[in-house]
């Protein structure tokens, strides 16, 4: 067998790693011969089973690290689906039959008063959708790809020109993005098996194939990793499209890849980058079109974001593609914890095109009395609250397997915020459809009854949860909302100060009438809706004194540099936001104590930092 090819640096002018040169990015491609991932429909495998988590954001570490370093995160740095990936959710319901299929939604209802409102009429209604499965707990075998960068981890690249580079410790001063990216790449090589294939593509202003696609059988992996650590350097710019195209060509021109069974072979491009392309094609439409075309051919994408200035806005757009997900990495240890341990789960999607529909007879339509779906937490498209003609209220492109323990499924929940019928507790008729890796389509229907205990709790201003999973999901949904509202207000203030009056958040036109009336149980005069093209905006901000914490329907960010380039902003917390966090923190701590989940303390630590700021 041939020796491992040498990983060469990109042949473009630039500085070595650790310098102020614009980071390069590197891409890895690894199609893999995976074990069969689906059994006979309806058959329950012996032993333990898995659950599922959604694609898209797999963490919110970029959000947390920016706050800890004194920077203002972007609104896209924090998502509900990213937050819940840290937690286990037990949404099991005694009234539901055990799961016997590849995917089983587990529904559990919750009602609870708004913690920041004293009105007895402030009860909110939620439905958790637990992402359960009868899939055997042995993970499928793997595959992978990636991309990297080269300025220091705790610094924003575009602060360096202004002399504002901030290094916190001696160790961090020595640690460049590229250094950690190399370790990430080497760590991924450690996860591959001799039957896997790997290619390494480096890109900056252009792209080159440092390691042509080849099976790892007989390759000296130690030598390959050594060369990756030695020969990759940073250069002057980032053309993400060039890297994607070169990596995709390695798979598209591979004859054995074309002949492989797509249901048992995963072909994936992993990109390690700061997601700040500044050369070549940078429009989201073009990048998404390319990735969607690849996904159509069963070539999927993982984005690993490196550094504090990782642009989650672009990552969020990319992760909406079928089969895609993204992580944030700020240290080698973080990578080991977040990706390496769950490597097989993170690169083998099992469920596609998940759609949740509500029977039109259960819904309020044309002025009728029925349920209203106000917001979807956990879907890559949370703003799709308006019902489609077929009653679909939620679409999720991809589900990945996720560990299941006695605590529940890690990250395995999606949450609906609802408004109940005026005339009573009408049952919800729900249907779920999805496709497996072999293209087979499935559907299940279930009637979710509204228990009397929930009705009594709602009438008395109390709380009722059918499972600990829905209670935890509600807690984290409210936490997500208050963080989003704070960040939207602060970034709008940044833009206003710079003389840019572009609105950060736009409410879609169809929601301008009922918003915020349906979301907020008390009249709030402070909410001043101003019409703009395509909808309306809250001219007075999202956290007015005495108002409600509302889920923002749309986020629109105006760049401070290039389309995806990101410059730091000092952490700031307005008096209104500080007051909201001070009122919300005791509620969060009380719920965390009831749920007996110590990992929730990381969120209370964040709120304490914001209050002290």
C-alpha positions in Angstrom: 0.0 0.0 0.0 1.3 3.5 -0.7 2.6 5.7 2.1 0.6 8.6 3.3 0.8 11.6 0.9 2.3 14.7 2.3 -0.1 17.4 3.5 1.2 20.5 1.7 0.6 24.1 2.5 -1.6 26.2 0.2 0.7 27.7 -2.4 -0.3 31.3 -1.8 1.6 34.2 -0.2 1.1 34.7 3.5 2.4 34.4 7.0 3.0 31.3 9.0 0.6 30.2 11.7 0.3 32.5 14.6 1.0 35.6 12.5 -1.6 38.3 11.6 -2.0 36.8 8.1 -5.6 36.1 7.1 -6.3 32.5 8.2 -6.5 29.7 5.6 -9.1 27.1 5.9 -8.6 23.4 5.3 -11.2 20.9 4.2 -11.3 17.1 4.9 -13.4 14.6 3.0 -14.1 11.1 4.3 -16.7 8.9 2.8 -17.1 5.8 5.0 -18.4 2.3 4.8 -21.0 2.5 7.6 -22.8 -0.4 9.2 -26.5 -0.8 8.3 -28.4 1.8 10.2 -32.0 0.7 9.9 -33.6 -2.5 10.8 -36.9 -3.9 9.7 -39.8 -1.4 10.2 -41.5 -2.1 13.5 -38.8 -4.3 14.9 -37.5 -3.4 18.3 -33.7 -4.2 18.6 -32.3 -6.0 21.6 -30.5 -3.9 24.2 -30.5 -0.2 24.6 -31.8 2.3 22.1 -30.9 5.7 20.8 -32.8 8.9 20.5 -32.4 11.8 18.0 -31.3 15.4 18.0 -31.8 17.9 15.2 -29.1 19.1 12.8 -28.0 22.7 12.8 -26.3 24.1 15.9 -24.8 21.5 18.1 -23.7 23.9 20.9 -23.7 27.6 21.9 -20.0 27.7 23.0 -19.3 30.7 20.7 -21.9 32.6 22.6 -20.6 31.6 26.1 -17.0 32.2 25.2 -17.7 35.7 23.8 -19.4 36.7 27.0 -16.6 35.2 29.2 -14.1 37.2 27.1 -16.0 40.5 27.4 -17.5 40.6 23.9 -21.1 41.1 22.8 -22.3 37.9 21.0 -24.3 38.0 17.8 -28.0 37.1 18.1 -27.3 34.1 15.9 -24.6 32.9 18.4 -27.4 31.5 20.7 -30.2 29.2 19.5 -32.6 26.9 21.3 -31.4 23.9 19.4 -27.8 24.8 20.3 -28.6 25.2 24.0 -30.5 21.9 24.4 -27.7 19.8 22.9 -26.0 20.1 26.4 -29.0 18.5 28.2 -30.9 15.3 28.5 -34.7 15.4 28.1 -37.1 12.7 29.4 -40.3 13.4 27.5 -41.7 9.9 28.0 -45.4 9.8 28.6 -47.1 6.8 30.4 -50.1 7.3 28.1 -48.0 6.6 24.9 -47.1 3.2 23.7 -43.4 2.3 23.6 -41.4 3.2 20.5 -41.1 0.4 18.0 -39.9 2.3 14.9 -36.9 4.2 13.6 -38.5 7.5 14.8 -41.3 8.0 17.3 -42.5 11.4 18.5 -43.2 11.5 22.2 -45.6 14.3 23.1 -45.9 16.0 26.5 -47.9 19.1 27.4 -47.0 21.9 29.8 -48.7 25.0 31.1 -47.1 27.6 33.3 -47.4 31.3 34.1 -44.9 33.7 32.7 -42.3 34.2 35.4 -41.9 37.9 34.7 -45.6 38.7 34.8 -47.8 38.7 37.9 -51.1 38.6 35.9 -53.2 35.5 36.6 -53.9 35.5 32.9 -50.3 35.1 31.8 -50.4 31.3 31.5 -48.4 29.9 28.5 -49.1 26.6 26.8 -46.4 24.3 25.4 -46.1 21.0 23.6 -42.8 19.1 23.7 -42.0 16.7 20.9 -39.5 14.1 22.2 -37.3 12.7 19.5 -37.4 9.0 20.4 -36.3 5.9 18.5 -36.1 2.1 18.7 -32.8 2.2 16.9 -30.2 0.0 18.6 -27.8 1.9 20.7 -24.6 0.7 18.9 -23.6 3.7 16.8 -23.1 3.4 13.1 -19.6 3.6 11.8 -18.4 6.9 10.6 -17.2 9.4 8.0 -16.0 13.1 8.0 -14.7 16.4 6.5 -13.5 20.0 7.9 -11.8 23.5 7.6 -9.4 25.7 9.8 -8.1 29.2 10.6 -5.0 31.0 12.0 -5.3 34.1 14.3 -5.3 33.7 18.2 -8.3 32.0 19.7 -9.3 34.8 22.1 -9.0 37.6 19.5 -11.1 38.9 16.7 -9.1 38.8 13.5 -10.5 42.2 12.3 -9.5 43.8 15.6 -5.8 43.3 14.9 -5.6 46.1 12.4 -6.8 48.6 15.0 -4.4 47.3 17.6 -7.2 45.9 19.8 -6.1 42.3 19.9 -6.9 40.9 23.3 -4.9 37.9 24.8 -5.9 36.8 28.2 -3.3 34.3 29.3 0.2 33.3 28.2 -1.1 29.9 27.0 -3.8 31.7 24.9 -1.3 34.1 23.5 0.6 31.1 22.0 -2.5 29.3 20.8 -3.6 30.3 17.3 -6.7 29.2 15.5 -4.7 27.2 13.1 -2.9 25.3 15.9 -6.2 24.1 17.3 -7.6 23.4 13.8 -4.6 21.1 13.2 -5.4 19.3 16.4 -9.0 19.0 15.4 -8.0 17.5 12.1 -5.6 15.1 13.7 -8.3 14.1 16.2 -10.7 13.3 13.4 -8.0 11.1 11.7 -7.9 9.2 15.0 -11.6 8.4 14.7 -11.3 6.9 11.2 -10.8 3.2 10.5 -8.8 1.4 7.8 -11.9 0.9 5.7 -12.6 4.7 5.6 -11.3 7.0 2.9 -9.9 10.5 3.5 -8.9 13.5 1.5 -7.5 16.8 2.7 -8.1 20.0 0.8 -6.5 23.3 1.8 -8.0 26.6 0.6 -7.4 30.3 0.9 -7.8 32.6 -2.1 -7.9 29.3 -4.1 -7.8 25.6 -3.2 -5.4 22.7 -3.5 -5.7 19.0 -2.8 -3.0 18.2 -0.2 -4.1 14.6 0.2 -6.1 12.9 -2.7 -9.0 10.7 -1.7 -7.7 7.3 -0.8 -8.6 4.4 1.6 -6.7 4.5 4.8 -5.9 0.8 4.7 -2.1 0.5 5.0 -1.5 4.3 5.4 0.9 5.3 8.2 -1.6 7.5 10.2 1.0 8.7 12.7 3.1 10.1 9.8 0.0 11.6 8.2 -0.9 13.4 11.4 2.7 14.6 11.9 2.7 16.1 8.4 -0.6 17.8 9.0 0.8 19.4 12.1 4.0 20.5 10.3 3.1 21.6 6.8 -0.2 23.5 7.0 0.2 27.3 7.2 -2.0 30.3 7.1 -2.3 32.6 4.1 -4.0 35.8 3.0 -7.7 35.3 2.4 -10.6 32.9 2.6 -12.5 31.6 -0.5 -15.0 29.2 1.1 -16.6 28.3 -2.2 -13.2 27.2 -3.6 -12.6 24.9 -0.7 -16.1 23.4 -1.0 -15.8 22.8 -4.7 -12.4 21.2 -4.4 -13.5 18.9 -1.6 -16.7 18.0 -3.4 -14.7 17.1 -6.6 -12.8 14.5 -4.6 -16.0 12.7 -3.9 -17.8 13.4 -7.2 -14.8 12.1 -9.2 -14.5 9.0 -7.1 -15.8 5.9 -9.0 -16.1 3.7 -5.9 -18.0 6.5 -4.1 -20.5 6.7 -7.0 -21.0 2.9 -6.8 -21.3 2.8 -3.0 -24.6 2.1 -1.4 -25.7 5.6 -0.2 -27.8 4.1 2.7 -24.8 2.4 4.2 -22.0 4.8 3.1 -21.8 8.3 4.5 -20.1 10.9 2.3 -19.4 14.1 4.2 -17.4 17.3 3.8 -16.1 18.7 7.1 -15.0 22.4 7.0 -12.9 23.9 9.8 -13.2 27.7 9.5 -14.1 31.0 11.1 -16.9 31.2 8.5 -15.7 34.7 7.4 -15.3 34.2 3.6 -14.0 37.5 2.0 -13.1 36.3 -1.5 -14.8 34.4 -4.3 -18.5 33.7 -4.0 -19.7 35.0 -0.6 -23.5 35.3 -1.1 -25.5 33.0 1.0 -27.7 32.1 -2.0 -24.7 30.8 -4.0 -23.2 28.9 -1.0 -26.5 27.3 -0.1 -27.3 26.4 -3.6 -24.0 24.5 -3.9 -24.5 22.7 -0.6 -28.1 21.8 -1.4 -27.0 20.3 -4.7 -24.4 18.2 -2.9 -27.0 17.1 -0.3 -29.2 16.0 -3.2 -26.4 13.7 -4.2 -26.0 12.5 -0.5 -22.9 14.5 0.2 -23.4 16.2 3.5 -21.6 19.0 5.4 -20.2 19.6 8.9 -19.0 23.0 9.8 -16.5 23.3 12.7 -16.2 27.0 13.8 -12.9 28.1 15.2 -12.3 31.2 17.4 -14.3 33.9 19.0 -15.0 35.6 15.7 -16.6 32.5 14.2 -19.5 33.9 12.2 -22.6 32.0 13.4 -24.9 33.9 11.0 -23.3 32.2 8.0 -23.2 28.9 9.9 -26.9 29.1 10.7 -27.6 29.6 7.0 -25.5 26.7 6.0 -26.8 24.3 8.7 -30.3 24.6 7.2 -29.2 22.3 4.4 -30.2 18.7 4.6 -27.7 16.6 6.5 -25.7 19.6 7.8 -24.7 20.6 11.4 -22.1 22.8 13.0 -20.0 22.9 16.2 -17.9 25.7 17.8 -14.4 24.9 19.0 -12.3 27.2 21.3 -9.8 24.7 22.7 -8.4 21.2 21.9 -10.1 19.9 25.1 -13.5 21.3 24.0 -13.1 19.5 20.7 -12.3 16.2 22.4 -15.4 16.6 24.6 -17.9 17.8 22.0 -17.0 16.0 18.8 -14.6 13.1 19.3 -16.7 11.3 22.0 -19.9 11.5 19.8 -18.1 11.3 16.4 -20.1 8.4 15.0 -23.4 10.0 16.0 -22.4 13.4 14.6 -21.6 12.2 11.1 -24.4 9.7 10.3 -27.8 11.2 9.9 -30.7 8.7 10.0 -33.9 10.7 9.5 -34.6 13.3 6.8 -37.4 15.7 5.9 -39.3 15.5 9.2 -42.6 17.3 9.1 -45.1 17.8 11.9 -48.7 18.6 10.9 -51.8 19.5 12.8 -55.2 18.5 11.6 -56.9 21.7 10.3 -59.9 20.7 12.5 -57.8 21.3 15.6 -56.7 24.8 14.5 -58.0 28.3 14.7 -58.5 29.2 11.0 -60.6 31.9 9.4 -61.5 33.3 12.7 -62.6 29.9 14.1 -61.9 28.7 17.7 -59.0 26.3 17.9 -55.3 25.9 18.8 -52.8 28.4 17.4 -49.1 27.5 16.9 -47.2 30.7 18.0 -43.6 29.6 17.8 -41.4 26.5 17.2 -38.3 26.1 19.3 -35.6 23.7 17.9 -36.5 23.8 14.2 -33.8 25.3 11.9 -36.6 27.5 10.6 -38.3 28.8 13.8 -39.9 31.7 12.0 -42.2 29.4 10.0 -45.1 29.9 12.4 -47.6 30.6 9.6 -49.4 27.4 8.7 -48.9 26.0 5.2 -52.0 24.8 3.2 -51.5 21.3 4.4 -51.3 22.2 8.1 -47.6 21.7 8.5 -46.3 23.7 11.5 -42.7 22.4 11.6 -40.1 21.1 9.2 -36.7 19.7 10.2 -34.3 18.6 7.5 -32.2 16.2 9.4 -32.1 14.1 12.6 -28.9 12.7 13.9 -28.7 9.8 16.5 -28.1 10.9 20.1 -27.3 9.1 23.3 -30.2 7.9 25.5 -29.8 7.3 29.2 -32.1 7.0 32.2 -32.1 10.9 32.2 -33.6 10.9 28.7 -32.3 11.8 25.2 -29.4 14.3 24.9 -30.7 17.3 22.9 -33.8 15.2 21.9 -36.6 17.8 22.0 -38.5 20.3 19.9 -41.0 22.6 21.6 -44.1 24.3 20.4 -45.5 27.4 22.0 -49.3 27.5 21.6 -52.4 29.5 22.3 -55.4 27.4 23.4 -59.0 27.4 22.1 -61.2 30.0 23.7 -64.0 27.5 24.3 -62.2 24.7 26.1 -59.5 22.0 25.8 -60.0 20.6 22.4 -57.6 17.7 21.6 -54.8 18.2 19.1 -54.7 15.8 16.1 -51.0 15.5 15.1 -49.3 13.7 12.3 -45.6 13.2 11.6 -43.9 12.2 8.4 -40.3 11.5 7.6 -37.9 9.6 5.3 -35.1 7.2 6.2 -31.7 6.8 4.6 -33.1 4.4 2.0 -35.7 6.9 0.9 -38.6 5.0 2.5 -41.4 7.3 3.8 -43.2 6.8 7.1 -46.0 8.6 8.9 -47.6 8.4 12.3 -50.8 10.0 13.7 -51.7 10.6 17.3 -54.4 12.5 19.3 -52.9 14.5 22.2 -55.6 15.1 24.8 -55.6 18.0 27.2 -55.6 16.5 30.7 -57.8 17.9 33.4 -54.9 18.7 35.6 -53.5 21.0 33.0 -56.9 22.8 32.6 -57.1 23.2 36.4 -53.5 24.6 36.6 -54.2 27.0 33.8 -57.4 28.2 35.4 -55.7 28.8 38.7 -52.5 30.4 37.4 -50.4 27.4 38.3 -48.1 25.0 36.5 -48.5 21.5 35.1 -46.0 19.4 33.2 -46.6 15.9 31.8 -42.8 15.2 32.0 -39.6 16.6 33.3 -38.5 17.0 29.7 -41.2 19.5 28.8 -40.5 21.4 32.0 -36.8 21.7 31.1 -37.5 22.6 27.5 -39.9 25.4 28.6 -37.2 26.7 31.0 -34.6 26.8 28.2 -37.0 28.3 25.7 -37.7 31.2 28.0 -34.0 31.6 28.6 -33.3 31.6 24.9 -36.0 34.3 24.4 -34.6 36.6 27.0 -31.1 36.3 25.6 -32.3 36.9 22.0 -34.3 40.0 23.1 -31.3 41.4 25.0 -29.0 40.9 22.0 -31.4 42.4 19.5 -31.7 45.5 21.6 -27.9 45.8 22.1 -27.0 45.3 18.5 -29.7 47.8 17.4 -28.1 50.3 19.8 -24.7 49.6 18.2 -26.1 50.2 14.7 -27.9 53.4 15.8 -24.7 54.7 17.3 -23.0 54.2 14.0 -25.7 56.0 12.1 -27.2 52.9 10.6 -31.0 52.8 11.0 -31.5 49.3 9.5 -33.8 47.3 11.8 -32.2 44.2 13.4 -35.4 42.3 13.7 -38.4 42.2 11.3 -41.8 40.8 12.2 -43.3 39.1 9.1 -46.3 41.0 7.6 -48.9 38.3 8.5 -47.9 38.5 12.2 -48.0 42.3 12.5 -51.7 42.3 13.4 -51.7 39.7 16.2 -48.2 40.4 17.4 -47.6 40.9 20.3 -51.2 40.5 21.3 -51.2 36.7 21.0 -47.9 36.4 22.7 -48.4 38.8 25.6 -51.5 38.4 27.9 -51.5 42.0 29.1 -51.7 45.3 27.1 -48.2 46.7 26.6 -48.3 50.2 25.3 -44.5 50.4 25.1 -44.5 48.1 22.0 -44.5 50.5 19.1 -45.0 48.6 15.8 -43.6 50.5 12.9 -44.2 49.3 9.3 -41.2 48.4 7.1 -40.9 46.5 3.8 -42.1 43.0 4.3 -43.4 43.5 7.8 -43.0 45.6 10.9 -40.5 46.3 13.7 -40.7 47.0 17.4 -39.5 50.6 17.4 -39.2 50.7 21.2 -37.1 47.6 21.7 -37.7 44.0 22.9 -37.4 44.5 26.7 -39.5 47.5 27.7 -40.2 48.0 31.4 -43.2 46.0 32.4 -43.4 44.2 29.1 -43.2 40.6 28.0 -40.2 38.6 26.9 -41.2 37.6 23.3 -39.7 35.2 20.8 -38.3 37.3 18.0 -39.7 36.1 14.6 -36.8 37.2 12.4 -33.2 38.3 12.8 -31.6 40.5 10.2 -28.0 41.5 10.8 -26.3 44.4 9.0 -22.5 43.6 8.7 -20.0 45.9 10.3 -17.3 44.8 7.7 -17.7 42.5 4.7 -20.8 40.4 4.4 -19.6 37.7 6.8 -16.6 39.4 8.4 -17.0 40.1 12.1 -15.5 42.8 14.3 -15.7 42.7 18.1 -18.1 44.8 20.2 -17.6 45.3 23.9 -20.0 43.4 26.1 -22.9 45.7 27.1 -26.0 45.1 29.1 -28.7 47.9 29.2 -30.5 48.8 32.4 -33.7 47.2 31.0 -31.9 44.0 30.2 -30.2 43.9 33.6 -33.5 44.3 35.3 -35.0 41.5 33.2 -32.1 39.1 34.1 -32.3 40.0 37.8 -36.0 39.1 37.7 -35.5 35.9 35.6 -32.6 34.5 37.5 -34.5 33.4 40.7 -37.1 31.6 38.5 -34.4 29.8 36.6 -32.5 28.7 39.7 -35.8 27.5 41.3 -36.7 25.4 38.2 -33.1 24.1 37.9 -33.3 22.9 41.5 -36.6 21.1 40.9 -35.2 19.4 37.8 -32.0 18.4 39.7 -29.8 19.0 36.7 -26.4 20.5 37.8 -25.4 21.3 34.2 -28.0 24.1 34.2 -25.6 26.0 36.5 -23.6 27.1 33.4 -26.6 29.2 32.4 -27.0 30.8 35.8 -23.3 31.6 35.7 -23.9 33.4 32.3 -26.7 35.4 33.8 -24.7 36.4 36.8 -21.9 37.6 34.5 -24.4 39.7 32.5 -25.9 41.2 35.7 -22.5 42.1 37.0 -21.5 43.6 33.6 
